Amino acid sequence: MTFIAARVAGQPVSIEEVDTREARLRNSPAAASLPLAGTSEGRQLRRWITQLIVTERVVAAEAARMGITADTAPPVADVLPDGAARLEVGSVTAAVLADPLARALFRYVTADVRVDDTEVARYHAGNPMRFAGHSRSPQGWRVAGRCPSLDQVRGVITDHLLAAARRREFRNWLDARRSALVVLSPGYEHPGDPRQPDNVHRH
């Protein structure tokens, strides 16, 4: 008998697959930082692994439905340039975006995202020194440059806002597709689901 952790578009994700992924993690260099199996934190890790597996399945299903292949994938650095960008999309989505197929889907889903001049001007007004250059004083201190005009930094602000807007669009789209396609079994709920018993805050 096959025990099911989840279903994606009706197709089962077996508990054995979750076990295999967990075993792979526990035999990796990251093993020392993982919670002990069988603890509340260990069960939360299994829920996270389940989210990763179902998200990979959703990406594969949606890419197949749209006729998307990994050939059109942008580089990882274009999609997730730094730690802040990874935090924006969440750890599961960031992990999935290591796959070129997911990045190709990202490019497709976010192709129509735009940032208008009003947003750019508002950002500059609220963060006038965000993209100011800097220099070093004779004593070695880092010294901020003069406040750049909007025209001087319009391009870099546009790129910054557009990248963030694309990440937000993809995260929201992927959340919606997971909600539509994924059914989780008891014990394999989302780690943040307030209804599951291991989602508690301890201080």
Backbone as a chain_set.jsonl record, in Angstrom:
{"seq": "MTFIAARVAGQPVSIEEVDTREARLRNSPAAASLPLAGTSEGRQLRRWITQLIVTERVVAAEAARMGITADTAPPVADVLPDGAARLEVGSVTAAVLADPLARALFRYVTADVRVDDTEVARYHAGNPMRFAGHSRSPQGWRVAGRCPSLDQVRGVITDHLLAAARRREFRNWLDARRSALVVLSPGYEHPGDPRQPDNVHRH", "coords": {"N": [[0.851, -1.201, 0.0], [0.554, 2.208, -0.866], [1.408, 5.108, 0.801], [0.21, 8.399, 0.989], [1.487, 11.647, 0.775], [0.694, 13.964, -0.431], [-1.289, 15.322, -3.14], [-0.922, 16.331, -6.498], [-2.517, 17.99, -8.923], [-4.138, 15.78, -8.949], [-2.335, 13.699, -9.031], [-0.369, 11.427, -7.13], [1.899, 12.188, -4.43], [4.17, 10.359, -2.864], [4.706, 9.274, 0.525], [7.062, 7.964, 0.758], [8.67, 9.261, -1.122], [9.042, 11.721, 0.144], [10.431, 10.778, 2.373], [12.772, 9.908, 1.097], [13.858, 12.315, 0.098], [14.303, 13.621, 2.522], [16.203, 11.918, 3.68], [18.299, 12.3, 1.907], [18.946, 14.968, 2.432], [19.774, 14.685, 5.09], [22.079, 13.338, 4.776], [23.77, 15.106, 3.691], [26.113, 17.918, 3.482], [24.733, 19.797, 4.969], [23.613, 18.548, 7.11], [24.236, 18.797, 9.885], [22.981, 21.114, 10.672], [20.317, 20.588, 10.689], [17.069, 19.918, 12.165], [16.351, 17.46, 14.742], [15.09, 14.29, 13.792], [11.672, 13.381, 14.192], [11.042, 15.246, 16.119], [9.167, 18.275, 16.891], [10.227, 20.313, 15.278], [11.525, 18.726, 13.435], [9.373, 17.497, 12.159], [8.298, 19.751, 10.981], [10.306, 20.278, 9.14], [9.894, 18.114, 7.391], [7.425, 18.85, 6.395], [8.19, 21.156, 5.031], [9.846, 20.016, 3.075], [7.936, 18.549, 1.712], [6.434, 20.679, 0.653], [8.348, 21.668, -1.116], [8.585, 19.533, -2.933], [5.944, 19.355, -3.993], [5.759, 21.858, -5.155], [7.72, 21.749, -7.113], [6.47, 19.852, -8.73], [4.179, 21.287, -9.504], [5.359, 23.342, -10.995], [6.499, 21.821, -13.093], [4.162, 20.741, -14.239], [2.746, 23.055, -15.039], [4.572, 24.249, -16.779], [4.647, 22.309, -18.784], [1.992, 22.459, -19.655], [1.947, 25.01, -20.756], [3.791, 24.8, -22.715], [6.468, 25.377, -22.255], [9.998, 25.304, -22.123], [13.202, 24.514, -20.61], [15.085, 25.832, -22.051], [14.772, 28.559, -22.369], [15.498, 29.758, -20.043], [16.441, 32.353, -17.789], [19.571, 33.443, -16.252], [20.32, 32.401, -12.847], [21.192, 34.523, -11.246], [19.932, 36.705, -12.388], [17.322, 36.425, -11.623], [17.259, 35.885, -8.867], [19.1, 37.831, -7.322], [20.28, 38.308, -4.814], [20.355, 37.823, -1.184], [18.163, 39.218, -0.125], [16.314, 39.162, -2.212], [15.753, 36.439, -2.262], [14.479, 36.15, 0.176], [12.194, 37.601, -0.372], [10.713, 35.982, -2.148], [10.438, 33.656, -0.711], [11.541, 30.637, 0.946], [10.974, 28.108, -0.229], [10.16, 28.678, -2.897], [12.477, 29.995, -3.728], [14.296, 27.875, -3.625], [13.205, 26.203, -5.6], [13.591, 27.767, -7.848], [16.199, 27.312, -8.504], [16.176, 25.491, -10.476], [16.394, 25.378, -13.964], [14.036, 25.117, -15.537], [12.025, 26.169, -13.908], [12.882, 28.815, -13.812], [12.587, 29.533, -16.467], [9.832, 29.413, -16.622], [9.26, 31.441, -14.819], [10.196, 33.655, -16.308], [8.327, 33.641, -18.405], [5.824, 33.943, -17.082], [6.113, 36.446, -15.926], [6.496, 38.221, -17.963], [4.943, 40.368, -18.868], [4.984, 42.26, -16.88], [5.232, 45.549, -15.729], [6.746, 48.729, -14.84], [5.776, 51.923, -13.969], [6.471, 55.45, -14.684], [5.606, 57.031, -12.591], [5.789, 55.406, -10.315], [8.543, 55.069, -10.237], [9.436, 57.701, -9.795], [8.244, 58.187, -7.315], [9.569, 56.328, -5.723], [12.187, 57.313, -5.848], [11.84, 59.772, -4.581], [11.269, 58.966, -2.006], [13.533, 57.55, -1.334], [16.077, 58.981, -1.719], [18.853, 58.744, -1.588], [19.414, 56.154, -2.164], [20.665, 55.028, -4.411], [22.939, 56.489, -4.594], [26.319, 57.184, -5.359], [29.515, 56.339, -3.811], [32.496, 57.309, -2.069], [35.919, 57.165, -0.856], [37.24, 58.605, 2.059], [40.269, 60.474, 2.858], [41.021, 59.29, 5.214], [40.061, 56.799, 4.982], [37.384, 56.347, 5.389], [34.083, 55.473, 4.362], [32.332, 57.521, 2.199], [29.31, 59.009, 1.415], [28.114, 59.934, -1.797], [26.954, 62.835, -3.626], [23.449, 63.57, -3.628], [21.782, 61.967, -6.164], [20.117, 63.121, -9.142], [16.743, 62.468, -10.281], [16.777, 61.85, -13.02], [19.374, 60.925, -13.314], [19.391, 58.467, -12.052], [17.242, 57.083, -12.95], [17.123, 54.816, -14.662], [18.392, 52.721, -13.178], [16.766, 52.608, -10.925], [14.352, 51.895, -12.107], [15.011, 49.324, -13.069], [15.479, 48.051, -10.627], [12.956, 48.218, -9.321], [11.383, 46.883, -11.176], [12.449, 44.294, -11.178], [11.798, 43.504, -8.559], [8.997, 43.661, -8.727], [8.484, 41.662, -10.596], [9.339, 39.383, -9.202], [7.425, 39.414, -7.156], [5.069, 39.081, -8.649], [5.476, 36.505, -9.715], [5.661, 34.962, -7.368], [3.061, 35.321, -6.306], [1.52, 34.253, -8.385], [2.444, 31.592, -8.382], [1.673, 30.785, -5.826], [-1.1, 30.844, -6.169], [-1.459, 28.854, -8.131], [-0.534, 26.603, -6.76], [-2.473, 26.498, -4.759], [-4.67, 25.836, -6.306], [-4.013, 23.357, -7.412], [-2.885, 21.581, -5.543], [-3.332, 19.178, -2.994], [-2.955, 18.531, 0.333], [-2.017, 15.957, 2.61], [-3.13, 15.032, 5.946], [-0.8, 15.884, 8.474], [1.091, 16.623, 6.709], [0.751, 19.228, 6.133], [1.07, 22.711, 5.113], [3.994, 24.26, 6.461], [3.482, 26.703, 7.734], [0.806, 26.671, 8.306], [-1.71, 27.541, 10.466], [-3.367, 25.707, 11.646], [-2.164, 23.296, 12.038], [-0.485, 21.192, 14.431], [2.253, 21.656, 14.987], [2.88, 24.219, 14.373], [3.787, 26.426, 16.184], [4.843, 29.106, 18.328], [7.739, 29.38, 20.146], [9.449, 30.702, 22.929]], "CA": [[0.0, 0.0, 0.0], [1.316, 3.443, -0.945], [0.881, 6.171, 1.642], [0.268, 9.625, 0.209], [1.724, 12.903, 1.488], [-0.022, 15.034, -1.132], [-1.626, 15.098, -4.542], [-0.752, 17.499, -7.355], [-3.369, 17.762, -10.092], [-4.644, 14.422, -8.838], [-1.254, 12.71, -9.025], [0.121, 11.295, -5.757], [3.273, 12.331, -3.941], [4.222, 9.348, -1.814], [5.505, 9.541, 1.725], [8.4, 7.421, 0.465], [9.435, 10.303, -1.8], [9.433, 12.667, 1.187], [11.483, 10.092, 3.137], [14.002, 9.885, 0.29], [14.411, 13.669, 0.1], [14.823, 13.91, 3.856], [17.432, 11.146, 3.854], [19.335, 12.954, 1.114], [19.361, 16.141, 3.204], [20.468, 14.268, 6.313], [23.385, 12.814, 4.38], [24.46, 16.185, 2.991], [26.885, 18.777, 4.399], [23.831, 20.606, 5.799], [22.986, 17.681, 8.11], [24.451, 19.26, 11.258], [22.094, 22.236, 10.981], [18.921, 20.155, 10.591], [16.468, 19.485, 13.43], [16.294, 16.022, 14.952], [13.897, 13.615, 13.286], [10.683, 13.018, 15.203], [10.7, 16.402, 16.948], [8.275, 19.221, 16.229], [10.992, 20.971, 14.212], [11.764, 17.707, 12.415], [8.137, 17.362, 11.374], [8.206, 20.951, 10.154], [11.221, 20.065, 8.012], [9.218, 17.228, 6.44], [6.4, 19.658, 5.723], [8.895, 22.013, 4.071], [10.259, 19.143, 1.965], [6.717, 18.265, 0.948], [6.144, 21.888, -0.124], [9.313, 21.729, -2.206], [8.234, 18.516, -3.929], [4.706, 19.701, -4.71], [6.023, 23.049, -5.966], [8.409, 21.241, -8.311], [5.452, 19.206, -9.574], [3.35, 22.347, -10.081], [6.177, 23.989, -12.032], [6.597, 20.91, -14.238], [2.847, 20.633, -14.872], [2.401, 24.319, -15.68], [5.475, 24.434, -17.918], [4.173, 21.415, -19.844], [0.721, 22.992, -20.158], [2.215, 26.22, -21.525], [4.781, 24.523, -23.748], [7.722, 26.053, -21.894], [11.153, 24.439, -21.871], [14.283, 25.151, -19.854], [15.989, 26.538, -22.977], [14.594, 30.011, -22.292], [15.726, 30.179, -18.655], [17.464, 33.364, -17.49], [20.493, 33.013, -15.192], [19.832, 32.523, -11.47], [21.513, 35.862, -10.729], [18.961, 37.673, -12.901], [16.047, 36.214, -10.938], [17.516, 35.991, -7.43], [20.456, 38.389, -7.265], [20.854, 38.411, -3.474], [19.571, 37.239, -0.106], [16.896, 39.927, 0.02], [15.41, 38.642, -3.239], [15.333, 35.104, -1.828], [13.494, 36.339, 1.241], [10.959, 38.101, -0.986], [9.923, 34.901, -2.761], [10.278, 32.554, 0.229], [12.587, 29.623, 0.817], [10.591, 27.033, -1.158], [10.239, 29.2, -4.259], [13.893, 30.237, -4.024], [14.912, 26.568, -3.905], [12.7, 25.717, -6.885], [14.155, 28.583, -8.923], [17.506, 26.783, -8.9], [15.904, 24.675, -11.662], [16.2, 26.223, -15.156], [12.655, 25.087, -16.001], [11.281, 27.127, -13.088], [13.264, 30.171, -14.225], [11.941, 29.783, -17.761], [8.433, 29.695, -16.296], [9.309, 32.785, -14.228], [10.301, 34.637, -17.404], [7.069, 33.651, -19.146], [4.742, 34.457, -16.232], [6.345, 37.854, -15.564], [6.91, 38.963, -19.163], [4.15, 41.581, -19.077], [5.068, 43.153, -15.722], [5.818, 46.85, -16.058], [6.843, 49.747, -13.797], [5.564, 53.218, -14.643], [7.315, 56.563, -14.248], [5.126, 57.532, -11.293], [6.386, 54.545, -9.289], [9.978, 55.363, -10.195], [9.592, 59.012, -9.155], [7.869, 58.045, -5.907], [10.652, 55.615, -5.052], [13.328, 58.215, -5.719], [11.515, 60.785, -3.581], [11.318, 58.349, -0.681], [14.856, 56.952, -1.108], [16.913, 59.783, -2.622], [20.274, 58.358, -1.556], [19.506, 54.691, -2.319], [21.62, 54.67, -5.454], [24.04, 57.45, -4.638], [27.638, 56.56, -5.31], [30.279, 56.668, -2.614], [33.946, 57.376, -2.235], [36.655, 56.979, 0.396], [37.944, 59.79, 2.547], [41.699, 60.204, 3.063], [41.168, 58.433, 6.393], [39.534, 55.475, 4.659], [35.953, 56.242, 5.654], [33.185, 55.485, 3.2], [31.611, 58.795, 2.171], [28.25, 59.026, 0.415], [28.202, 60.995, -2.793], [25.831, 63.765, -3.656], [22.152, 62.991, -3.977], [21.611, 62.02, -7.619], [18.804, 63.536, -9.636], [15.929, 61.362, -10.787], [17.243, 61.473, -14.354], [20.631, 60.198, -13.205], [19.207, 57.1, -11.525], [15.959, 56.553, -13.424], [17.297, 53.468, -15.207], [18.698, 51.736, -12.141], [15.566, 52.462, -10.099], [13.393, 51.123, -12.898], [15.446, 47.928, -13.039], [15.294, 47.568, -9.26], [11.527, 48.047, -9.061], [10.856, 45.878, -12.092], [12.87, 42.979, -10.683], [10.985, 43.206, -7.384], [7.624, 43.437, -9.176], [8.443, 40.349, -11.242], [9.38, 38.358, -8.143], [6.125, 39.436, -6.486], [4.093, 38.491, -9.575], [5.691, 35.06, -9.798], [5.295, 34.38, -6.074], [1.603, 35.298, -6.203], [1.022, 33.299, -9.38], [2.759, 30.236, -7.937], [0.784, 30.51, -4.688], [-2.437, 30.562, -6.701], [-1.447, 27.557, -8.817], [-0.455, 25.573, -5.71], [-3.779, 26.427, -4.121], [-5.6, 25.185, -7.231], [-3.595, 22.021, -7.847], [-2.283, 20.739, -4.499], [-4.079, 18.745, -1.811], [-1.991, 17.984, 1.286], [-2.569, 15.001, 3.566], [-2.887, 15.378, 7.357], [0.582, 15.662, 8.873], [1.965, 17.187, 5.675], [0.249, 20.562, 5.854], [2.093, 23.757, 4.975], [4.601, 24.535, 7.775], [2.899, 27.89, 8.343], [-0.641, 26.504, 8.514], [-1.947, 27.673, 11.913], [-4.198, 24.607, 12.143], [-1.386, 22.091, 12.337], [-0.028, 21.319, 15.823], [3.651, 22.048, 15.147], [3.048, 25.639, 14.057], [3.694, 27.177, 17.442], [6.001, 29.968, 18.616], [8.322, 29.147, 21.473], [10.467, 31.712, 23.29]], "C": [[0.884, 1.248, 0.0], [0.641, 4.516, -0.099], [1.189, 7.51, 0.976], [0.484, 10.839, 1.113], [0.927, 14.043, 0.877], [-0.438, 14.542, -2.501], [-1.461, 16.419, -5.286], [-1.485, 17.224, -8.66], [-3.843, 16.312, -10.126], [-3.584, 13.341, -8.768], [-0.611, 12.641, -7.64], [1.598, 11.628, -5.582], [3.365, 11.39, -2.746], [5.051, 9.816, -0.621], [6.926, 9.02, 1.525], [9.271, 8.464, -0.241], [9.901, 11.364, -0.812], [10.563, 12.069, 2.022], [12.821, 10.146, 2.4], [14.663, 11.256, 0.264], [15.004, 14.019, 1.464], [16.141, 13.179, 4.089], [18.594, 11.772, 3.096], [19.861, 14.189, 1.846], [20.196, 15.749, 4.41], [21.81, 13.605, 6.03], [24.205, 13.847, 3.612], [25.282, 17.001, 3.979], [26.004, 19.62, 5.327], [23.266, 19.83, 6.984], [23.095, 18.225, 9.532], [23.505, 20.387, 11.655], [20.621, 21.845, 10.975], [18.372, 19.744, 11.955], [16.432, 17.97, 13.525], [14.995, 15.452, 14.4], [12.965, 13.276, 14.443], [10.295, 14.142, 16.136], [9.71, 17.292, 16.19], [8.977, 19.895, 15.053], [11.293, 19.997, 13.078], [10.541, 17.475, 11.55], [7.923, 18.575, 10.479], [9.14, 20.866, 8.949], [10.565, 19.175, 6.962], [8.095, 17.97, 5.704], [7.044, 20.574, 4.679], [9.324, 21.203, 2.85], [9.06, 18.82, 1.081], [6.334, 19.456, 0.084], [7.087, 22.006, -1.319], [8.93, 20.751, -3.316], [6.982, 18.926, -4.706], [4.915, 20.931, -5.586], [6.78, 22.667, -7.233], [7.422, 20.607, -9.276], [4.56, 20.246, -10.256], [4.102, 23.041, -11.215], [6.242, 23.102, -13.275], [5.265, 20.833, -14.987], [2.486, 21.895, -15.64], [3.298, 24.598, -16.886], [5.039, 23.555, -19.085], [2.895, 21.953, -20.479], [0.943, 24.19, -21.074], [3.228, 26.002, -22.649], [6.123, 25.188, -23.51], [8.813, 25.02, -21.638], [12.238, 25.231, -21.155], [15.216, 25.967, -20.74], [15.912, 28.055, -22.84], [14.89, 30.565, -20.896], [16.763, 31.294, -18.547], [18.418, 32.83, -16.424], [19.882, 33.204, -13.802], [20.04, 33.944, -10.952], [20.555, 36.925, -11.233], [17.639, 37.604, -12.132], [16.188, 36.42, -9.432], [18.931, 36.524, -7.214], [21.09, 38.398, -5.887], [19.919, 37.784, -2.443], [18.224, 37.902, 0.085], [15.869, 39.421, -0.99], [14.897, 37.254, -2.867], [14.296, 35.192, -0.719], [12.151, 36.79, 0.661], [10.096, 36.961, -1.518], [9.666, 33.743, -1.796], [11.237, 31.419, -0.071], [12.244, 28.513, -0.172], [10.721, 27.517, -2.601], [11.683, 29.485, -4.658], [14.603, 28.932, -4.365], [14.484, 26.047, -5.269], [13.326, 26.484, -8.048], [15.609, 28.231, -9.247], [17.383, 25.96, -10.186], [15.676, 25.589, -12.872], [14.76, 26.234, -15.665], [11.803, 26.081, -15.215], [11.625, 28.556, -13.493], [12.693, 30.517, -15.596], [10.464, 30.108, -17.56], [8.309, 31.086, -15.676], [9.333, 33.843, -15.332], [8.97, 34.757, -18.144], [5.962, 34.346, -18.348], [4.88, 35.961, -16.0], [6.659, 38.74, -16.76], [6.177, 40.287, -19.332], [4.192, 42.56, -17.901], [5.795, 44.435, -16.135], [5.872, 47.732, -14.816], [6.688, 51.097, -14.468], [6.414, 54.314, -14.001], [6.898, 57.115, -12.889], [5.74, 56.721, -10.152], [7.867, 54.848, -9.122], [10.219, 56.686, -9.465], [9.269, 58.938, -7.665], [8.983, 57.337, -5.127], [11.845, 56.537, -4.835], [13.075, 59.267, -4.647], [11.622, 60.22, -2.168], [12.678, 57.786, -0.327], [15.903, 57.686, -1.939], [18.377, 59.365, -2.663], [20.488, 56.874, -1.833], [20.56, 54.288, -3.34], [22.69, 55.743, -5.658], [25.359, 56.694, -4.608], [28.334, 56.895, -4.005], [31.761, 56.69, -2.951], [34.597, 57.132, -0.883], [37.363, 58.273, 0.776], [39.43, 59.454, 2.686], [41.96, 59.294, 4.267], [40.609, 57.028, 6.16], [38.064, 55.293, 4.931], [35.176, 56.224, 4.335], [32.317, 56.741, 3.265], [30.576, 58.747, 1.052], [28.445, 60.181, -0.548], [27.011, 61.935, -2.695], [24.554, 63.034, -4.061], [21.957, 63.095, -5.492], [20.212, 62.517, -7.99], [18.048, 62.31, -10.128], [16.43, 60.9, -12.148], [18.525, 60.64, -14.298], [20.439, 58.737, -12.802], [17.906, 56.452, -11.997], [16.092, 55.097, -13.893], [17.518, 52.417, -14.132], [17.507, 51.536, -11.201], [14.516, 51.638, -10.833], [13.739, 49.641, -12.876], [15.193, 47.301, -11.673], [13.821, 47.275, -8.975], [10.922, 46.958, -9.942], [11.216, 44.467, -11.633], [12.032, 42.564, -9.476], [9.546, 42.901, -7.775], [7.482, 42.074, -9.851], [8.493, 39.233, -10.205], [8.029, 38.27, -7.437], [5.053, 38.774, -7.358], [4.246, 36.974, -9.63], [5.3, 34.376, -8.499], [3.777, 34.268, -5.945], [0.986, 34.299, -7.178], [1.25, 31.869, -8.901], [1.902, 29.85, -6.732], [-0.606, 30.123, -5.179], [-2.49, 29.2, -7.379], [-1.314, 26.41, -7.813], [-1.807, 25.384, -5.056], [-4.771, 25.661, -4.995], [-5.274, 23.711, -7.462], [-3.207, 21.06, -6.727], [-3.284, 20.446, -3.382], [-3.088, 18.033, -0.897], [-2.693, 17.047, 2.26], [-2.32, 15.482, 4.997], [-1.469, 14.987, 7.772], [1.578, 16.244, 7.897], [1.458, 18.563, 5.233], [1.419, 21.534, 5.639], [2.676, 24.049, 6.359], [3.982, 25.731, 8.491], [1.405, 27.798, 8.598], [-0.931, 26.563, 10.011], [-2.759, 26.527, 12.503], [-3.404, 23.371, 12.5], [-0.63, 22.281, 13.662], [1.415, 21.774, 16.019], [3.913, 23.506, 14.796], [2.801, 26.45, 15.321], [4.956, 27.999, 17.596], [6.479, 29.7, 20.03], [9.411, 30.179, 21.724], [11.251, 31.222, 24.503]], "O": [[1.843, 1.338, 0.767], [-0.546, 4.796, -0.262], [2.289, 7.725, 0.466], [-0.239, 11.035, 2.089], [0.53, 14.977, 1.574], [0.0, 13.488, -2.963], [-1.813, 17.484, -4.777], [-1.11, 16.324, -9.412], [-3.938, 15.699, -11.19], [-3.895, 12.186, -8.477], [-0.336, 13.678, -7.036], [2.423, 11.383, -6.462], [2.706, 11.608, -1.729], [5.962, 10.634, -0.747], [7.879, 9.581, 2.067], [10.473, 8.542, 0.013], [11.025, 11.855, -0.913], [11.534, 12.754, 2.345], [13.865, 10.396, 3.002], [15.883, 11.361, 0.392], [16.067, 14.632, 1.553], [17.086, 13.752, 4.633], [19.729, 11.779, 3.573], [21.067, 14.431, 1.88], [21.199, 16.393, 4.72], [22.584, 13.343, 6.95], [25.201, 13.515, 2.969], [25.165, 16.802, 5.189], [26.476, 20.105, 6.355], [22.516, 20.39, 7.784], [22.142, 18.123, 10.304], [23.253, 20.596, 12.841], [19.761, 22.688, 11.231], [19.125, 19.275, 12.809], [16.477, 17.276, 12.51], [13.933, 16.061, 14.528], [13.413, 12.928, 15.535], [9.319, 14.018, 16.875], [9.452, 17.084, 15.005], [8.404, 20.034, 13.972], [11.317, 20.382, 11.909], [10.66, 17.277, 10.341], [7.429, 18.451, 9.359], [8.799, 21.332, 7.862], [10.669, 19.452, 5.767], [7.858, 17.729, 4.52], [6.513, 20.746, 3.581], [9.177, 21.661, 1.717], [9.162, 18.819, -0.146], [5.953, 19.289, -1.075], [6.669, 22.399, -2.408], [8.95, 21.102, -4.496], [6.961, 18.852, -5.934], [4.309, 21.035, -6.653], [6.508, 23.206, -8.306], [7.518, 20.794, -10.489], [4.224, 20.111, -11.433], [3.533, 23.296, -12.277], [6.059, 23.588, -14.39], [5.237, 20.856, -16.218], [1.979, 21.822, -16.76], [2.834, 25.124, -17.898], [5.055, 23.991, -20.236], [2.735, 21.907, -21.699], [0.219, 24.37, -22.053], [3.492, 26.909, -23.439], [6.832, 25.524, -24.458], [8.572, 23.989, -21.011], [12.196, 26.461, -21.103], [16.051, 26.715, -20.233], [16.872, 28.759, -23.156], [14.565, 31.715, -20.605], [17.839, 31.202, -19.138], [18.094, 31.849, -15.754], [19.028, 34.069, -13.609], [19.162, 34.503, -10.295], [20.376, 37.951, -10.576], [16.93, 38.602, -12.007], [15.341, 37.052, -8.801], [19.853, 35.752, -6.952], [22.313, 38.486, -5.778], [18.844, 37.286, -2.776], [17.245, 37.235, 0.419], [14.692, 39.27, -0.662], [13.738, 36.928, -3.127], [13.35, 34.405, -0.677], [11.094, 36.397, 1.156], [8.876, 36.977, -1.352], [8.77, 32.933, -2.034], [11.69, 31.258, -1.204], [13.125, 28.026, -0.881], [11.326, 26.84, -3.432], [12.07, 29.242, -5.801], [15.417, 28.887, -5.287], [15.304, 25.509, -6.014], [13.564, 25.913, -9.112], [16.187, 28.8, -10.173], [18.368, 25.757, -10.896], [14.838, 26.489, -12.804], [14.302, 27.256, -16.177], [10.952, 26.759, -15.791], [10.747, 29.419, -13.514], [12.353, 31.672, -15.853], [9.912, 30.972, -18.242], [7.367, 31.821, -15.972], [8.574, 34.811, -15.287], [8.54, 35.863, -18.47], [5.259, 35.216, -18.862], [3.879, 36.669, -15.889], [7.049, 39.894, -16.586], [6.737, 41.233, -19.885], [3.506, 43.582, -17.925], [6.831, 44.398, -16.799], [5.134, 47.511, -13.856], [7.391, 51.392, -15.434], [6.992, 54.132, -12.929], [7.732, 57.605, -12.127], [6.161, 57.285, -9.142], [8.383, 54.88, -8.005], [11.105, 56.777, -8.616], [9.949, 59.56, -6.849], [9.293, 57.718, -3.998], [12.444, 56.542, -3.759], [13.98, 59.616, -3.89], [12.022, 60.926, -1.243], [12.965, 57.562, 0.849], [16.555, 57.071, -2.784], [19.066, 59.602, -3.655], [21.614, 56.384, -1.749], [21.271, 53.302, -3.142], [23.262, 55.882, -6.739], [25.494, 55.687, -3.913], [27.805, 57.647, -3.186], [32.203, 56.164, -3.972], [33.91, 56.919, 0.116], [37.989, 58.936, -0.051], [39.808, 58.284, 2.639], [42.985, 58.614, 4.333], [40.679, 56.173, 7.042], [37.532, 54.201, 4.73], [35.553, 56.859, 3.35], [31.649, 56.991, 4.268], [30.906, 58.481, -0.104], [28.885, 61.264, -0.163], [26.179, 61.829, -1.794], [24.592, 62.013, -4.749], [21.966, 64.197, -6.041], [19.256, 62.346, -7.234], [18.634, 61.253, -10.361], [16.504, 59.699, -12.409], [18.737, 59.759, -15.131], [21.236, 57.875, -13.173], [17.518, 55.396, -11.499], [15.263, 54.253, -13.553], [16.908, 51.348, -14.166], [17.264, 50.423, -10.735], [13.868, 50.778, -10.237], [12.863, 48.798, -12.686], [14.746, 46.158, -11.578], [13.482, 46.214, -8.451], [10.053, 46.205, -9.503], [10.39, 43.557, -11.694], [11.605, 41.413, -9.377], [8.934, 41.988, -7.221], [6.46, 41.407, -9.688], [7.767, 38.246, -10.32], [7.545, 37.174, -7.154], [4.231, 38.002, -6.863], [3.255, 36.244, -9.595], [4.672, 33.317, -8.524], [3.266, 33.232, -5.52], [0.044, 33.586, -6.834], [0.355, 31.029, -9.0], [1.454, 28.707, -6.632], [-1.214, 29.185, -4.664], [-3.466, 28.467, -7.218], [-1.922, 25.356, -7.999], [-2.243, 24.256, -4.823], [-5.614, 24.924, -4.484], [-6.179, 22.906, -7.684], [-3.201, 19.847, -6.934], [-3.981, 21.337, -2.895], [-2.457, 17.055, -1.296], [-3.82, 17.306, 2.684], [-1.395, 16.258, 5.233], [-0.999, 13.893, 7.458], [2.766, 16.353, 8.201], [1.705, 19.0, 4.109], [2.574, 21.229, 5.935], [1.931, 24.084, 7.338], [3.958, 25.771, 9.721], [0.801, 28.764, 9.064], [-0.445, 25.715, 10.759], [-2.836, 26.387, 13.724], [-3.91, 22.486, 13.191], [-0.191, 23.386, 13.979], [1.77, 22.233, 17.105], [5.045, 23.978, 14.907], [1.752, 27.069, 15.496], [6.01, 27.644, 17.067], [5.711, 29.786, 20.988], [10.201, 30.49, 20.832], [12.154, 31.912, 24.975]]}, "num_chains": 1, "name": "protein.A"}
